[in-house]
Amino acid sequence: MKTLHLPLAADTTRSVVPWVLLAGLSAGTLELAFSSFYWIFHGVSPSRILQVIAGWILGRETALAGGWASVLVGAALHYALMTAMAAGYALAARRLPVLLQQPLRYGALYGACMYGLMFVVLVPLLTGSRPLATLQPLDWQVACFAAYVVLVGIPCAVFARAARRN
């Protein structure tokens, strides 16, 4: 009789959760630091960036008028999305172990896909607006794409690999 092996057993899942949370925190902080650094040179404060993110669910005017409450909503949404991206990579890596063998290559590809998902699909869906690519300057689009590749996708892959080895 064959023994059934469940790759998502409770003990394995428990050991992955801290790594996924750490990946979401790392990717979220790196991406937010990048965005803040870029936009500060254009006269936009980091708190305004988080208010714009909060505007994805609260509405732009409400979020911009919401003060620190909307900054906190934006931060929570930002880190929740980054943690969901990290969890997505970890789950995909369970089905496709090759994702863990070359984390730089596949993490970069994942970051590129997450950029498309966020700014071509999710944000327009939440806001009812056109994709951000039609609303933002080209230099920002290129920089943001590169940031997602390096600062989001690769950390998701590296932490998924670390979780698997732990």
ZASEZA-763798 format. One record per residue (C-alpha): residue number from 0; residue in three letters; y, x, z. Coordinates in nm, 3 decimals, always signed. Example, Ala and Ser with C-alpha at 12.3 -4.5 7.8 and 13.67 -1.06 7.14 Angstrom:
KOLLUM   k   r       y       x       z
KOLLUM   0 ala  -0.450  +1.230  +0.780
KOLLUM   1 ser  -0.106  +1.367  +0.714
***
This chain:
KOLLUM   k   r       y       x       z
KOLLUM   0 met  +0.000  +0.000  +0.000
KOLLUM   1 lys  +0.346  +0.132  -0.097
KOLLUM   2 thr  +0.609  +0.183  +0.168
KOLLUM   3 leu  +0.939  +0.016  +0.094
KOLLUM   4 his  +1.233  +0.254  +0.117
KOLLUM   5 leu  +1.571  +0.092  +0.167
KOLLUM   6 pro  +1.850  +0.335  +0.077
KOLLUM   7 leu  +2.105  +0.124  +0.264
KOLLUM   8 ala  +1.927  +0.124  +0.598
KOLLUM   9 ala  +2.146  +0.065  +0.900
KOLLUM  10 asp  +2.124  +0.424  +1.031
KOLLUM  11 thr  +2.229  +0.566  +0.692
KOLLUM  12 thr  +2.511  +0.316  +0.653
KOLLUM  13 arg  +2.644  +0.398  +0.999
KOLLUM  14 ser  +2.666  +0.768  +0.915
KOLLUM  15 val  +2.861  +0.696  +0.594
KOLLUM  16 val  +3.126  +0.471  +0.751
KOLLUM  17 pro  +3.323  +0.748  +0.928
KOLLUM  18 trp  +3.324  +0.951  +0.605
KOLLUM  19 val  +3.448  +0.655  +0.403
KOLLUM  20 leu  +3.723  +0.591  +0.657
KOLLUM  21 leu  +3.819  +0.958  +0.652
KOLLUM  22 ala  +3.821  +0.956  +0.271
KOLLUM  23 gly  +4.045  +0.647  +0.265
KOLLUM  24 leu  +4.280  +0.800  +0.521
KOLLUM  25 ser  +4.293  +1.132  +0.334
KOLLUM  26 ala  +4.337  +0.986  -0.014
KOLLUM  27 gly  +4.590  +0.734  +0.114
KOLLUM  28 thr  +4.795  +0.999  +0.291
KOLLUM  29 leu  +4.782  +1.243  -0.001
KOLLUM  30 glu  +4.884  +0.977  -0.253
KOLLUM  31 leu  +5.159  +0.843  -0.028
KOLLUM  32 ala  +5.293  +1.194  +0.035
KOLLUM  33 phe  +5.295  +1.258  -0.340
KOLLUM  34 ser  +5.475  +0.931  -0.410
KOLLUM  35 ser  +5.726  +0.995  -0.133
KOLLUM  36 phe  +5.799  +1.347  -0.254
KOLLUM  37 tyr  +5.853  +1.223  -0.610
KOLLUM  38 trp  +6.069  +0.924  -0.525
KOLLUM  39 ile  +6.282  +1.098  -0.261
KOLLUM  40 phe  +6.428  +1.301  -0.548
KOLLUM  41 his  +6.521  +0.970  -0.710
KOLLUM  42 gly  +6.689  +0.838  -0.396
KOLLUM  43 val  +6.403  +0.613  -0.279
KOLLUM  44 ser  +6.284  +0.637  +0.082
KOLLUM  45 pro  +5.915  +0.636  +0.181
KOLLUM  46 ser  +5.970  +0.310  +0.371
KOLLUM  47 arg  +6.092  +0.147  +0.049
KOLLUM  48 ile  +5.774  +0.261  -0.129
KOLLUM  49 leu  +5.565  +0.083  +0.134
KOLLUM  50 gln  +5.784  -0.228  +0.106
KOLLUM  51 val  +5.722  -0.231  -0.270
KOLLUM  52 ile  +5.348  -0.213  -0.202
KOLLUM  53 ala  +5.383  -0.501  +0.047
KOLLUM  54 gly  +5.562  -0.689  -0.230
KOLLUM  55 trp  +5.235  -0.701  -0.422
KOLLUM  56 ile  +5.117  -0.968  -0.179
KOLLUM  57 leu  +5.436  -1.091  -0.007
KOLLUM  58 gly  +5.656  -1.108  -0.315
KOLLUM  59 arg  +5.915  -0.843  -0.398
KOLLUM  60 glu  +6.221  -1.011  -0.246
KOLLUM  61 thr  +6.045  -1.107  +0.076
KOLLUM  62 ala  +5.901  -0.757  +0.121
KOLLUM  63 leu  +6.230  -0.579  +0.052
KOLLUM  64 ala  +6.409  -0.801  +0.303
KOLLUM  65 gly  +6.128  -0.775  +0.558
KOLLUM  66 gly  +6.232  -0.454  +0.730
KOLLUM  67 trp  +5.975  -0.259  +0.927
KOLLUM  68 ala  +5.730  -0.551  +0.931
KOLLUM  69 ser  +5.691  -0.529  +0.554
KOLLUM  70 val  +5.669  -0.147  +0.576
KOLLUM  71 leu  +5.368  -0.194  +0.807
KOLLUM  72 val  +5.215  -0.454  +0.574
KOLLUM  73 gly  +5.259  -0.212  +0.285
KOLLUM  74 ala  +5.098  +0.073  +0.479
KOLLUM  75 ala  +4.804  -0.147  +0.580
KOLLUM  76 leu  +4.754  -0.264  +0.223
KOLLUM  77 his  +4.784  +0.089  +0.085
KOLLUM  78 tyr  +4.527  +0.234  +0.325
KOLLUM  79 ala  +4.294  -0.066  +0.284
KOLLUM  80 leu  +4.295  -0.018  -0.092
KOLLUM  81 met  +4.232  +0.356  -0.061
KOLLUM  82 thr  +3.947  +0.294  +0.183
KOLLUM  83 ala  +3.799  +0.036  -0.055
KOLLUM  84 met  +3.815  +0.296  -0.333
KOLLUM  85 ala  +3.636  +0.548  -0.111
KOLLUM  86 ala  +3.371  +0.289  -0.023
KOLLUM  87 gly  +3.329  +0.207  -0.392
KOLLUM  88 tyr  +3.255  +0.569  -0.476
KOLLUM  89 ala  +3.014  +0.605  -0.185
KOLLUM  90 leu  +2.827  +0.291  -0.293
KOLLUM  91 ala  +2.815  +0.402  -0.656
KOLLUM  92 ala  +2.684  +0.743  -0.546
KOLLUM  93 arg  +2.393  +0.574  -0.369
KOLLUM  94 arg  +2.285  +0.426  -0.700
KOLLUM  95 leu  +2.382  +0.727  -0.913
KOLLUM  96 pro  +2.316  +1.048  -0.716
KOLLUM  97 val  +2.457  +1.256  -1.004
KOLLUM  98 leu  +2.801  +1.153  -0.874
KOLLUM  99 leu  +2.737  +1.373  -0.572
KOLLUM 100 gln  +2.614  +1.672  -0.770
KOLLUM 101 gln  +2.945  +1.727  -0.950
KOLLUM 102 pro  +3.212  +1.578  -0.725
KOLLUM 103 leu  +3.507  +1.740  -0.903
KOLLUM 104 arg  +3.409  +1.610  -1.246
KOLLUM 105 tyr  +3.304  +1.263  -1.141
KOLLUM 106 gly  +3.569  +1.232  -0.873
KOLLUM 107 ala  +3.837  +1.306  -1.133
KOLLUM 108 leu  +3.688  +1.047  -1.366
KOLLUM 109 tyr  +3.672  +0.798  -1.079
KOLLUM 110 gly  +4.038  +0.864  -0.994
KOLLUM 111 ala  +4.134  +0.797  -1.356
KOLLUM 112 cys  +3.941  +0.471  -1.349
KOLLUM 113 met  +4.098  +0.370  -1.018
KOLLUM 114 tyr  +4.445  +0.434  -1.161
KOLLUM 115 gly  +4.366  +0.198  -1.448
KOLLUM 116 leu  +4.216  -0.060  -1.217
KOLLUM 117 met  +4.516  -0.050  -0.983
KOLLUM 118 phe  +4.807  -0.039  -1.222
KOLLUM 119 val  +4.672  -0.209  -1.532
KOLLUM 120 val  +4.462  -0.480  -1.365
KOLLUM 121 leu  +4.516  -0.531  -0.991
KOLLUM 122 val  +4.894  -0.497  -0.947
KOLLUM 123 pro  +4.974  -0.721  -1.247
KOLLUM 124 leu  +4.718  -0.971  -1.119
KOLLUM 125 leu  +4.875  -0.974  -0.771
KOLLUM 126 thr  +5.236  -0.977  -0.886
KOLLUM 127 gly  +5.214  -1.180  -1.203
KOLLUM 128 ser  +5.405  -0.906  -1.384
KOLLUM 129 arg  +5.327  -0.681  -1.676
KOLLUM 130 pro  +5.121  -0.367  -1.613
KOLLUM 131 leu  +5.325  -0.100  -1.437
KOLLUM 132 ala  +5.290  +0.124  -1.743
KOLLUM 133 thr  +5.542  -0.100  -1.917
KOLLUM 134 leu  +5.781  -0.094  -1.620
KOLLUM 135 gln  +5.786  +0.271  -1.504
KOLLUM 136 pro  +5.925  +0.590  -1.662
KOLLUM 137 leu  +5.670  +0.792  -1.860
KOLLUM 138 asp  +5.703  +1.100  -1.636
KOLLUM 139 trp  +5.614  +0.885  -1.333
KOLLUM 140 gln  +5.315  +0.732  -1.512
KOLLUM 141 val  +5.176  +1.074  -1.603
KOLLUM 142 ala  +5.241  +1.213  -1.255
KOLLUM 143 cys  +5.083  +0.908  -1.089
KOLLUM 144 phe  +4.778  +0.927  -1.316
KOLLUM 145 ala  +4.733  +1.296  -1.228
KOLLUM 146 ala  +4.778  +1.216  -0.859
KOLLUM 147 tyr  +4.505  +0.953  -0.873
KOLLUM 148 val  +4.272  +1.196  -1.048
KOLLUM 149 val  +4.331  +1.482  -0.801
KOLLUM 150 leu  +4.445  +1.317  -0.477
KOLLUM 151 val  +4.238  +0.997  -0.480
KOLLUM 152 gly  +3.929  +1.039  -0.697
KOLLUM 153 ile  +3.830  +1.389  -0.593
KOLLUM 154 pro  +3.864  +1.325  -0.216
KOLLUM 155 cys  +3.654  +1.010  -0.255
KOLLUM 156 ala  +3.381  +1.216  -0.422
KOLLUM 157 val  +3.401  +1.510  -0.182
KOLLUM 158 phe  +3.377  +1.287  +0.126
KOLLUM 159 ala  +3.092  +1.085  -0.027
KOLLUM 160 arg  +2.908  +1.411  -0.084
KOLLUM 161 ala  +2.978  +1.525  +0.274
KOLLUM 162 ala  +2.847  +1.193  +0.405
KOLLUM 163 arg  +2.527  +1.232  +0.211
KOLLUM 164 arg  +2.470  +1.583  +0.348
KOLLUM 165 asn  +2.542  +1.480  +0.706
***
